[in-house]
Amino acid sequence: MSKIFLLFIHNTYKVLIVMTNKTCELLVIHCLDWRLQSGLHEWLREKGYQGKYDQVAVAGGAKDLVSSASAEKKYFLIEQIDNSVFLHNIQKVFLIHHNDCGAYGGRAAFASDTAEKIAHLTDMEIAQEIIETKYPQLTVENYYAQLNEDNNEWRVTIERV
């Protein structure tokens, strides 16, 4: 069975024909930082999501939803969420940010590790509110990844925040 949706996205109309038998449970929005990728995918596999999620990897994760970024960047993220909702019938969104993120100016941009983490948590909470307002049927969970270098390998520890 198919459904047809007419979406208004950034001054254009988009018609989506949704095939309801193509679903996945989760959309993961995270930073594109290479140091995060291996640990993130392993963590998702351990949680039982391997091969069962859509993902959007952009600098800063959900930062562009809440920052004074260009409208195009904000609408790009909204459009990706729209696509995942309407094409794959997702039920959850994971927002994953990490320490030492270049899109936030890196670790050096903050007075302390705590100040850095608070900035990420604040942005994720605002992004969560934006997503839940547009899609009240979705559950949004926020996670913070701690990147630590150990013998030239990056260790990733992810916690729900």
C-alpha positions in Angstrom: 0.0 0.0 0.0 1.3 3.5 -0.9 0.6 6.9 0.6 1.1 10.2 -1.2 2.3 13.2 0.7 2.7 16.8 -0.5 5.4 18.6 1.5 6.3 22.2 1.4 10.1 22.5 2.0 12.0 25.7 1.7 9.8 27.5 -0.9 9.3 24.3 -3.0 6.7 21.6 -3.1 7.8 18.0 -3.0 5.6 15.0 -3.7 6.6 11.8 -1.9 5.1 8.5 -2.7 5.7 6.3 0.4 5.9 2.6 0.2 4.8 1.6 3.7 6.6 -1.8 3.6 10.0 -0.1 3.6 10.7 0.8 7.2 13.4 1.2 9.7 13.1 2.2 13.3 15.8 4.9 13.7 17.4 8.0 12.2 20.9 8.8 13.6 22.0 12.4 13.2 25.7 12.8 14.1 28.9 14.6 13.3 30.9 13.6 10.3 34.2 13.6 12.3 36.2 10.5 11.2 37.3 9.9 14.8 33.7 9.1 15.8 32.6 6.8 13.0 34.1 3.4 14.0 33.1 3.6 17.7 29.6 5.0 16.8 28.8 2.2 14.4 30.1 -0.4 16.9 27.9 1.1 19.6 24.8 1.0 17.3 25.6 -2.6 16.4 25.8 -3.5 20.1 22.4 -1.8 20.7 20.9 -4.0 17.9 20.6 -1.4 15.2 23.1 -2.7 12.6 21.6 -2.3 9.2 18.4 -0.9 10.7 18.9 2.8 10.7 19.1 5.8 8.5 21.9 8.2 9.1 22.8 11.8 8.5 26.4 12.8 9.1 27.1 16.6 9.0 29.6 18.8 10.7 28.3 19.5 14.2 25.5 16.9 14.1 22.2 18.8 14.8 24.0 22.1 15.3 22.6 23.6 12.1 19.0 23.1 13.3 19.6 25.6 16.2 22.5 27.8 15.1 22.4 30.9 13.0 23.5 28.8 10.1 22.1 29.5 6.7 18.5 28.6 6.0 19.8 26.1 3.4 21.7 24.1 6.1 18.7 24.1 8.4 16.3 23.0 5.7 18.8 20.3 4.5 18.5 18.7 8.0 14.8 19.1 8.1 14.5 17.6 4.6 16.6 14.6 5.7 14.3 14.0 8.7 11.2 14.4 6.4 12.6 11.8 4.1 13.4 9.3 6.8 9.9 9.8 8.4 8.0 9.6 5.2 10.1 7.1 3.2 11.1 4.7 6.0 8.5 5.3 8.8 11.1 5.9 11.5 10.0 6.0 15.1 13.1 7.4 16.8 15.8 9.9 16.2 19.2 9.8 18.0 21.1 13.1 18.1 24.8 12.4 18.8 27.3 15.1 19.5 30.9 14.7 20.7 33.7 16.6 22.5 36.4 18.4 20.5 34.0 19.1 17.6 35.5 21.3 15.0 32.1 22.8 14.0 32.0 24.2 17.6 35.5 25.5 17.5 37.0 22.4 19.1 38.0 21.9 22.7 40.0 25.2 22.6 36.8 27.2 22.1 35.6 26.4 25.7 36.9 27.4 29.1 36.4 23.8 30.3 35.2 20.3 29.3 32.1 21.0 31.3 31.4 24.2 29.4 31.9 22.4 26.1 29.5 19.6 27.1 26.9 22.1 28.3 27.0 23.9 24.9 26.3 20.6 23.1 23.6 19.5 25.5 21.8 22.9 25.1 21.9 22.6 21.3 20.7 19.0 21.4 17.8 19.9 23.7 16.7 22.8 21.4 17.0 20.5 18.3 15.0 17.8 20.2 12.2 20.4 20.8 12.2 21.4 17.1 12.0 17.8 15.9 9.3 16.8 18.5 7.2 19.8 17.6 7.3 19.0 13.9 7.0 15.2 14.5 5.1 14.5 17.8 5.1 10.8 16.9 8.9 10.6 17.2 10.9 9.8 20.2 14.2 11.8 20.3 17.1 10.7 22.4 20.3 12.8 22.9 23.7 11.3 23.3 27.2 12.7 24.0 30.3 10.9 22.8 33.6 11.3 24.5 36.6 10.9 22.1 39.9 9.9 23.7 43.1 9.0 21.9 44.8 5.9 23.1 48.0 4.7 21.3 47.0 6.4 18.1 43.5 4.9 18.2 40.4 6.8 19.0 38.2 5.4 21.8 34.6 6.5 21.8 32.4 6.4 24.9 28.7 7.3 24.3 26.3 8.2 27.1 22.7 9.2 27.0 22.2 12.8 28.2 
